[in-house]
Amino acid sequence: MGRGTGQGPRQARRTRPHRGRGRARPGPVHPRPGGRVPLAQERLERSEADMTAMQLGLIGLGKMGGNMRERIRRAGHTVIGYDRNPELSDVKDLAELVEKLDAPRTVWVMVPAGRATQSVIDELAELLSEGDTVVDGGNSRWTDDEKHAAQLGVKGIGFVDAGVSGGVWGLENGYALMVGGDKEHVRRLEPVFEALKPEGPYGYVHAGRVGAGHFSKMVHNGIEYAMMQAYAEGWELLEKVKSVDNVREVFRSWQEGTVIRSWLLDLAVNALDDDEHLEKLRGYAEDSGEGRWTVEAAIDNAVPLPAITASLFARFASRQEDSPQMKMVAALRNQFGGHAVESAKD
């Protein structure tokens, strides 16, 4: 494998993700046909009028939820948080959280998808009242959103699904929000969305009806899978050849002026600064579910997704120390062509 020259990185500081990289600055705002202003300006004007202080219950105060609580509070809103860890929680249970909120209440759920989210929805359905709203900001499957909206709607409780992207950098840089739900419910929550999103006109969208937020986030994560796989494949090829002896600095050189610059590239450089040839890591990658759901949705809608699908399957391959499939391929090559095979090692 190609190895570095031993020289340190040209930049002493770690690369930090920042807004605007790779995106042209917007030009002057021009009205759309019919005298309407662009949607981004409409949102800015609307947010200025709607930025009243809100009260919010937040369930789940892990890495994402805890930072979101802090960012919302910094914007001047009141957040009452609940977590199973009493050291993080503001209240002892969900009943106390609901009791401390003024009607109409808004409760934002940030717990793992599946059983955990369903359990919280079930409990909130019994605790909340007509006119209240529940926001699911976790990574739930969009089909669950439809079920949860129907379950809460029977009692007159609104439901909004919010796909949230930003990770550990969200407290500082803001969170990208993709929201689904009825317009009346989304509109009432916009002060919170404005508090969470990055500064400027971008980073928040009402994507459509219930389920649209999580569906959009799911596709976002599918694209993320493919982008990471592309960087990984390029890195491995560069490391393999003898002619390239400073792969880390090649990656760093791509950070400015190239069409493949991105936040993920910045993070790749950070990782290579920590471990230049990634020798401390095992080549094993889990998947959190959204990649699978993206491929399943593509099949249901007959949409070809070769890059995203291949990136998901590459993660599956990473979990096999000795591929059963390749055993069969080797056996068949030996059978039909007498090709050499390697014996299993003890």
C-alpha positions in Angstrom: 0.0 0.0 0.0 1.1 3.5 -0.7 2.5 5.1 2.5 3.0 8.7 3.5 6.3 10.4 3.4 6.1 11.0 7.2 5.6 14.7 6.8 2.9 16.2 9.0 -0.2 17.8 7.6 0.2 21.2 6.1 -2.5 22.6 8.4 -2.0 22.3 12.1 -5.7 22.9 12.9 -8.3 20.2 12.5 -10.7 20.8 9.7 -14.1 21.8 11.0 -17.3 21.6 8.9 -18.6 25.0 7.9 -21.6 26.3 6.0 -21.4 27.3 2.4 -18.6 25.0 1.2 -19.3 24.0 -2.4 -22.4 26.2 -2.8 -22.7 29.3 -4.8 -23.8 32.3 -2.9 -27.4 33.3 -3.7 -27.8 36.4 -5.8 -30.3 39.2 -5.4 -33.9 38.1 -4.6 -36.2 38.5 -7.5 -40.0 38.0 -7.3 -41.4 34.8 -8.8 -44.0 35.0 -11.6 -47.2 36.6 -10.3 -45.4 39.0 -8.0 -44.6 36.3 -5.3 -41.2 36.3 -3.6 -39.0 33.2 -3.5 -39.9 30.6 -0.8 -36.7 31.3 1.1 -37.6 34.9 1.5 -41.2 34.0 2.4 -39.8 31.8 5.2 -37.5 34.5 6.5 -40.4 37.0 6.6 -42.7 34.5 8.2 -40.1 33.5 10.8 -39.5 37.1 11.9 -43.2 37.5 12.6 -43.5 34.1 14.4 -40.5 34.0 16.6 -42.4 34.1 19.8 -41.0 32.3 22.8 -42.3 28.7 23.0 -42.4 26.0 25.6 -41.4 22.5 24.6 -41.1 19.1 26.2 -38.2 17.0 24.9 -37.9 13.3 25.4 -34.5 11.7 24.9 -31.4 13.7 26.0 -28.6 11.7 24.4 -25.9 13.2 22.1 -28.5 14.7 19.7 -31.3 15.4 22.1 -29.1 17.0 24.8 -27.5 19.4 22.3 -30.9 20.2 20.7 -32.2 21.2 24.2 -29.3 23.5 24.7 -29.6 25.1 21.2 -33.4 25.7 21.6 -32.8 27.2 25.1 -30.1 29.6 23.7 -32.8 30.9 21.3 -34.9 32.0 24.2 -37.4 29.1 24.4 -38.3 27.0 27.5 -37.4 23.3 27.2 -38.3 20.7 29.8 -36.4 17.5 29.1 -36.9 13.9 30.1 -34.4 11.1 29.9 -34.3 7.7 31.6 -30.9 8.9 33.0 -31.9 11.0 36.0 -28.7 13.0 35.8 -29.8 14.4 32.4 -33.5 14.7 33.1 -35.4 17.8 34.3 -38.4 15.7 35.5 -38.9 12.3 37.0 -41.2 10.9 34.3 -43.4 11.7 31.3 -46.4 12.5 33.5 -44.5 15.2 35.3 -43.2 16.6 31.9 -46.7 16.9 30.5 -47.9 18.4 33.8 -45.3 21.2 33.6 -46.2 22.2 30.0 -48.9 24.8 29.3 -51.6 23.9 26.8 -51.6 23.5 23.9 -48.5 21.4 24.6 -45.7 20.4 22.2 -43.6 17.3 23.0 -40.6 16.4 20.8 -39.5 12.8 20.9 -35.8 11.9 20.3 -35.5 8.2 21.0 -34.5 5.2 18.9 -36.8 4.1 16.1 -39.1 1.1 16.6 -40.2 -0.2 20.0 -38.8 2.7 22.0 -40.6 5.3 19.9 -43.8 3.3 19.9 -43.7 3.0 23.7 -43.3 6.7 24.1 -46.1 7.4 21.6 -48.4 5.0 23.5 -47.8 6.8 26.8 -48.2 10.3 25.3 -51.5 9.3 23.7 -52.8 8.7 27.3 -51.2 11.8 28.8 -51.8 14.5 26.2 -55.0 16.3 25.3 -56.8 17.5 22.2 -54.9 20.4 20.6 -51.5 19.2 21.7 -48.8 18.1 19.2 -46.2 15.4 19.1 -43.0 15.7 17.0 -41.0 12.6 16.2 -37.5 13.8 15.6 -35.8 10.4 15.6 -35.1 8.2 12.6 -38.4 6.4 12.4 -39.6 4.7 9.3 -42.1 6.9 7.4 -44.7 4.2 7.5 -44.6 4.3 11.3 -45.4 8.1 11.1 -48.6 7.4 9.3 -49.6 4.9 12.0 -48.6 7.3 14.8 -50.5 10.2 13.3 -53.6 8.1 13.1 -53.2 6.8 16.6 -52.9 10.3 18.1 -55.4 11.9 15.7 -58.2 9.9 17.2 -57.7 12.0 20.3 -57.3 15.3 18.5 -53.5 15.3 19.0 -51.4 16.6 16.1 -48.4 14.8 14.8 -45.3 16.0 12.9 -42.4 14.0 11.7 -39.0 15.7 11.6 -35.9 14.2 9.9 -32.9 15.8 11.7 -29.4 15.9 10.4 -26.4 17.6 12.1 -24.9 15.0 14.4 -22.4 16.2 17.0 -21.8 19.5 15.2 -25.5 20.5 15.4 -25.2 22.6 18.6 -22.7 24.9 17.0 -23.8 24.8 13.3 -27.5 24.0 13.5 -29.5 21.1 12.4 -31.0 20.5 8.9 -34.7 19.8 9.3 -37.0 17.9 6.9 -40.5 18.1 8.3 -43.8 16.3 7.4 -47.3 17.0 8.7 -50.4 19.2 8.4 -49.6 22.9 7.7 -51.4 24.1 10.9 -49.2 21.9 13.1 -46.0 22.7 11.3 -46.7 26.4 11.3 -47.2 26.5 15.1 -43.8 24.8 15.6 -41.8 27.1 13.3 -40.2 29.1 16.2 -38.6 25.8 17.3 -37.5 24.9 13.8 -36.0 28.3 13.3 -34.1 27.9 16.5 -32.6 24.5 15.5 -31.8 25.2 11.9 -28.5 26.7 10.7 -28.4 30.5 10.2 -29.6 31.8 6.9 -32.5 30.9 4.5 -31.6 27.2 4.1 -31.6 24.1 6.3 -35.4 23.7 7.0 -38.2 22.5 4.7 -41.8 21.5 5.1 -41.4 18.5 2.8 -45.1 17.5 2.7 -47.7 15.5 4.5 -47.1 13.1 7.5 -44.2 10.8 6.7 -42.5 13.2 4.2 -39.9 14.4 6.7 -38.6 11.0 7.6 -38.8 9.8 4.0 -36.7 12.8 2.9 -34.2 12.1 5.8 -34.1 8.4 4.7 -33.1 9.4 1.2 -30.6 11.8 2.6 -29.0 9.0 4.5 -29.0 6.7 1.5 -27.1 9.4 -0.4 -24.7 9.6 2.5 -24.0 5.9 2.3 -23.1 6.2 -1.4 -20.9 9.3 -0.8 -19.0 7.6 2.0 -18.5 4.5 -0.1 -17.1 6.6 -3.0 -14.6 8.3 -0.8 -13.6 5.0 0.8 -13.1 3.3 -2.6 -11.0 6.2 -3.8 -8.9 6.2 -0.6 -8.2 2.5 -0.9 -7.1 2.8 -4.5 -4.8 5.7 -3.7 -3.3 3.7 -0.8 -2.8 0.6 -3.0 -0.6 2.1 -5.8 3.1 2.7 -5.3 3.2 6.0 -7.2 1.1 8.0 -4.6 3.0 8.3 -1.3 1.0 11.0 0.5 -2.7 10.0 0.3 -3.7 12.1 3.3 -2.5 15.3 1.6 -4.2 14.3 -1.7 -7.5 14.2 0.3 -6.7 17.5 1.9 -6.0 19.1 -1.5 -9.5 18.2 -2.6 -11.0 20.3 0.2 -10.9 23.5 -1.9 -11.6 24.1 -5.5 -12.8 20.6 -6.5 -16.3 19.3 -7.4 -16.0 16.6 -4.7 -15.4 18.9 -1.7 -17.9 18.4 1.1 -18.3 18.1 4.8 -17.8 14.3 4.5 -14.5 15.0 2.8 -13.5 17.4 5.7 -14.3 14.6 8.2 -12.3 12.1 6.2 -9.3 14.4 6.4 -9.9 14.7 10.2 -9.9 10.9 10.4 -6.7 10.6 8.4 -5.0 13.3 10.6 -5.8 11.1 13.6 -4.7 7.8 12.0 -3.0 8.4 8.7 -3.5 4.9 7.2 -6.5 4.0 9.4 -4.4 1.2 10.9 -6.2 1.5 14.3 -9.5 0.5 12.8 -11.1 -2.7 11.7 -12.8 -2.7 8.3 -16.2 -3.3 9.8 -19.3 -1.0 9.3 -22.8 -1.3 10.7 -25.9 0.2 9.0 -28.5 2.0 11.0 -31.5 1.0 8.9 -32.2 3.9 6.7 -30.0 2.5 3.9 -32.1 -0.6 3.8 -35.3 1.3 3.9 -34.1 3.5 1.0 -33.4 0.4 -1.1 -36.8 -1.2 -0.2 -38.6 2.1 -1.2 -36.7 2.1 -4.5 -37.9 -1.5 -5.2 -41.5 -0.6 -4.3 -41.4 2.4 -6.6 -39.3 0.7 -9.4 -36.5 3.4 -9.1 -33.0 2.2 -9.9 -30.5 3.0 -7.1 -27.3 1.2 -8.1 -24.9 3.4 -6.1 -26.8 3.4 -2.9 -27.6 -0.3 -3.1 -24.0 -1.2 -3.7 -22.8 0.9 -0.8 -25.3 -0.9 1.5 -24.1 -4.3 0.3 -20.5 -3.2 0.8 -21.3 -2.8 4.5 -22.7 -6.3 4.6 -19.5 -7.6 3.1 -17.4 -5.8 5.7 -18.9 -8.1 8.4 -17.6 -11.3 6.8 -14.1 -12.4 7.7 -14.4 -15.3 5.1 -17.0 -14.9 2.5 -19.3 -17.9 2.0 -20.2 -16.6 -1.4 -16.6 -16.5 -2.6 -16.2 -20.1 -1.3 -18.9 -21.1 -3.8 -17.4 -19.0 -6.6 -14.0 -20.6 -6.0 -15.4 -24.1 -5.9 -17.3 -23.5 -9.2 -14.2 -22.0 -10.9 -12.3 -25.1 -9.8 -15.0 -27.5 -11.1 -15.5 -26.0 -14.5 -12.0 -24.8 -15.3 -9.6 -26.5 -12.9 -8.7 -23.1 -11.4 -6.6 -23.2 -8.3 -8.2 -22.7 -4.9 -6.9 -21.8 -1.5 -7.5 -24.2 1.4 -9.2 -22.9 4.5 -6.7 -22.0 7.2 -6.8 -23.7 10.6 
